[in-house]
Amino acid sequence: MNPVPVRTTEHELSGAEAIEQFLIEAYGTSMRIHGGSDRRLLRHRRIDAGAFAVETIYQSGEVSFAVEPLHSIVVVRTSTARLELSAAGGDRRHGTGALFVVADPDRPYTSRWIPGEIHGCAIDPAALARVAASAPDRRSQPIR
């Protein structure tokens, strides 16, 4: 088995259209960004190891996102930001220092991001299921 090369990328963008286009390409899904100033700033640093990626993201303006399914499990820890999420499971508010799963990998969600920094880890659900089912007496089941 060949190891996947680890790749680090860093981006700093400003302007609503540039940020929206970058996020669509970075996450491989459709999303719309609303609100905030066109002068907002986004800093995005990703360390990608294939089956998972670790990220630090900072943004300077209060914005709302409507995001189609990401098809990955995204765990976030807020550092200096606050997030409000709305998905099929209901509405949630997360203050600074919170640790949470963003949404079901196969469902859309909306969020409101109050300026600041977050740290995240995006995990491929299939890879997680393989690891979870690796013991000889376990059967693979969907991750919930």
N, C-alpha and C positions, 0 to 999 in steps of 0.2 A: 504494500500500500504506500503510495507516494504522498508525502505530506503536502498540504496546501501552503503555498507561500503566503506569509503574512504581509499585508499591504497597509501602509499608513497614508492617509490623505488629510489635508487641511485646506479649508476654504474660508474666505471672508468675503461676504457679499453685502451689497446694499441695494435698496429699491425693491418694491413689492414684486414686480414681475420677475426679476432675476432670482429672488429668493424662492418664489413659488416654483419656477422652472427647475432650479437646482434640487429642491426637495422631491419633486416628482421623479426626477432621474435618479436621485440617491436612494429612494425607497421603492421605486418600481411600481408605483400605483398612482391613481388619480387623486388629486386633492385640490381644494380651493382655500385660499387664505383671504380673510376679510379683516378690515379695520387697521388701525394704526397709521402711522405716518409713512409716506413713501421714502422717508429718509432713515428708516429703520436699518439696523445692522444685524447680520447673522454670522456667527463664527461656528464652524462645524469641523470637528476633528474625529476621524474614524480609524480604528485599528481593526482591519477585516481579516479574519482567519478562516473564511469559507463558511463553515456551519454556524458561526456566530461572529458578531462584530460588537466592539465596545466603542461608545461614542461620548464625547463631551460637546454640548451644544449651548451656545449663549445667544440670546436675542434681546434687542434693546427696546422693543415696543410691545404694547399689549395687542395681541392678535388672536383671531379665532380661526380654527382649521376645521374643514369638513374632509374627512379622509376615508377613502375606500379601503377595503380589507388589505392589511399589510402582508398577510400569509406568513407571518413570523410572530413569535412570542417576544414581546418587547417589555422588558423590565426597566423601570425608571426610578432614579433617586433624585429628588429635587435638591439642589444645592442652595441657590439664592432665589429661584423662581417659585411661583405657585401655579398649579394647573387645576383646571376644572374639566372634567370629562363627562361625556354623555354617550352611552352605548346601550345595547339591548338589556344589560344588567342594571340599568338605572343611572342616576347622576351621582358623581363623586367629586369631592374637593380635596386637594392635596396641598398642604402647606410646605414650607421649607423643611428639608430633612426627611420627607416621606419616602417610602419605598413601596412600589406597587407595580402590577401588571397593567399595561395601558388598556388593552381590549382583547376580546376574543380574536384570534388570528384571522378568522374567516368572516368577520363582521365589520361593517363601517362604524365609525365613531366621529364625534365632534369634540373639539377641545377649545378651551380659552387659556392662553398662556400669558400670565402676568410676567413682565420682563425679568430676566435673570438667566441663570445657568442650570442645566440639568445634566445628569450622567445617565447613560442608557446602555443596555445590552440587548441586542436583537439575536434571537436564537431560532434556527430552522427547526420547526416542530418535528419533522421526520428524523432529524439527527437526535433530538432529545428522546423521541420514542425508541430509537435503536439503543441508545445508552440505557434507558430505563428498563428495557426488556433484555438486557444482556446476560442476566443470571440464567443458568440452565433451566430452572423451574418456572420462569416467568413467560407469560404470553404478551405479545405486543398489543397495546390498547391505546385508543386516542388519549392524548394529553388533555386534561381539563383544568 
